[in-house]
């Protein structure tokens, strides 16, 4: 385990039409399954669909640390490297806009009850 605080990303995706969010969900599903099965240092990895806007989703990512769990394990996995060009192509053709913010744990509160 690392001395670094847990690292989180909240990535908001805004799609130009409903069919593109469905394409994204199909494309990201294998990555989500891979992360769950093969990345024990990923604390959470979930796609959240907005309950007020059908064109918006948020990807919640939480790792035990930034350096090892996120940069060295997650971002170099075959599943991530296969998925990322698909999302990039959607961005380049303006089917989706992506905004994200990263965070380090403050030590206040809790991220799960486990």
N, C-alpha and C positions, 0 to 999 in steps of 0.2 A: 504494500500500500504506500502511497505517496505522501509526502509532507505538504503537498499543494492542496488548496481547498478544492472541493468539487467544482466542476466547470459545466455551465449550462448554455445552451443556445436556444433562442426562440426565433424561429424563422417563419415569417408571415408570407404566404403565397396568395396573390390575387390573380384570378384567372379571367380571361376575356370572355369566356362562354362556358356553360355548364359541362359540355362534352370534354373540355380540356382538364377539368378537375378529375373527371373519370379516367382519362388517359394517365394523369399523374398518379392516381391511386393504383392503377394497374402496374405502372412502372416502378413505383416505390415499394410495392408489396414484397418482392423478393429481398430487397435490402432490409426491410423491417424484420422479416423472418430470419435472415442471416444474423442480424445484430442480436436478436433474442437468443438464438442458438449458440452463437460463436464468440460473442463479445461480453464476457462476464464483468468487465470493468465499465460497461455502459449501464448506468443505473436506470435510465428511462429512455425510450425512443418511441414516440407515439405521434401519429398524425391526428390532429384535432380539427374537426370540421365545424365551422362557425354555425351557431344556431340562429343567427340573425341575417347572414348574407351567404347564399349558396355558392358564391364565387370565391369565398375566402377559406383558407385552411392554414393552420399553424403546425409546424413541425417542432415538437418539444424534444430536445436532446439533452441528456444529463449524463455526465461522465465522472468517474472518481477523480480525475485530474485532466488538465488540458494537455500537458506534454506527452504523457505516455498513452493514456486511454483514448484521447481524441486524435491527436496528431499522428502518433506512431502506430496505433492499432486501427482505429476506425477509418481514418482518411486514406489509409494504404490498403484496405481490404479489397479483394477482387470484387465483392458485391458493390461497394461504394464506387469503385473505378468504372464499373459497368453502368451504374445508375447515373452518375454525375453528367456525362455527355447528353443524356436524354433530357435532363432538366435544363441544361445549358442551351440545347437546341430550341426548347420551348421558350426560353427567355429571349434568344436571338430573333425568333420569329414573332415576338410580342404576344405569345399566347398566355404568358404568365409574367408578372412582376414579382420580384423577390426582395424582401427587406428582412434584415436580421439584426439581432443584438446578442452579445455574449455577456455572461455574468459569472462571477466567482461567489461561492457561498460566503455569507457573512458570519455564520455560526449561530444565527438567531432563527428560531422556528424549526421546521422540519420539512423534508422533502418527501418522505414516505413513512409509513408506520411499521415497516419491516425491521 
